[in-house]
Amino acid sequence: MNAMGGDLPEEPGGGAEPDIILISLERKTFCLYKGEQYLDQLLLTDGEYPKPVLCVHFESVFAAKRILGDSFSLPQYWGIHPDIVARLRDTDCLIETEA
């Protein structure tokens, strides 16, 4: 069990859960699930934040609710612009996994 309340695939290497977790819906909508205290730094090009950042991809809100629980509601989380996710990916700071 992890911070998301459900069993998610472990990240490569089987290490501890990252300090920052993003959720992706349909690979086009992103939100900050864990790590709100790092939000400002994450948004900056040269910000300091714990790396790597984990991004868990869900096919739909329904798929997310199956794993995260019925109380999961996307509007309760900070939205993350896809360009920021692209920057994390381009700088090798992002671990991506399917739920």
N, C-alpha and C positions, 0 to 999 in steps of 0.2 A: 504494500500500500504506500502511496506517496502523497505529496501535498495536494494533488488533484482529487484525492479521495477515492481513486480507482487504481486499478493495476494498469500501468502503461509500460510499453517496452522500455527496458533499461537502455541507457545511453551506451555507446561503444565504450568498451573498457570496463563496464560494470561499476563505475565509480559512484560517488555521492551525487545526489540530485543537484543540478545547477541552481545558483542563486536567482537566476532570471529564466522564466519560462514564458514563451509566447504560445498562443494557440492560433492555428490557421484554420479557417473554414473555406473549403473549396479552393484552397491555395490562392485566394485573392483577398480575403478579409483577415486581418491580423489583430490580435489584442494581447495585452500584457496580463498574463494569468498570475504570475508570481514575480516579485521584485520591484514593487512600486517605489521603494526607497531609491532605486537606481534610475528611475524614469528620466529625470532631467539629463543625467550624464549619458544615458543610452541614446537620447535624441541628438546629442552633439556629435559632430564629426570627430572631434578629438577628445571625447569624454572618457573618463576613467570609470570602469565598471567591471564586475567579475565576469570572466570569460571561461569557458564558452557559454553562449546563450543557447538554450534548448528551444526548438520550435516543434510542436506536436501538430501534425496535420490531421484534420478530421474532414470527412466527406461532406458532412452537413451538420446543422444544429442538432438534428435527431441523433446522429452518431456520437456527437459530443455528450449529449444528455445520457446516452446509454452508459458511457464510461464515467462521466463526472457527476451524474445524478440529475434528477428532474429539476433541481433548483438552479441548475446552470442557466444563466441569462447573459447573453453577450453584452447588453448595454451596461452591465454593472462593472465592466472592465475598461481600461483605457485602450482606445484604438491606436494601433501603430501603423503608420503609413508604409505601404509596400516598398517605397524607395529606401526606407531605413532598414527593412529586412534585406533588401538587395545589397545594401552596403555591408551589413553583417555577413552576408553570404560571400561577397567579393573579398572581404578581408579575413576570411576563414575563421570567423568568430561564431559561426552558427552551426549547431548540430541539428539536423532535421530528421524526424522520424514519423512514421505513420502510426496512428493510434490503433 
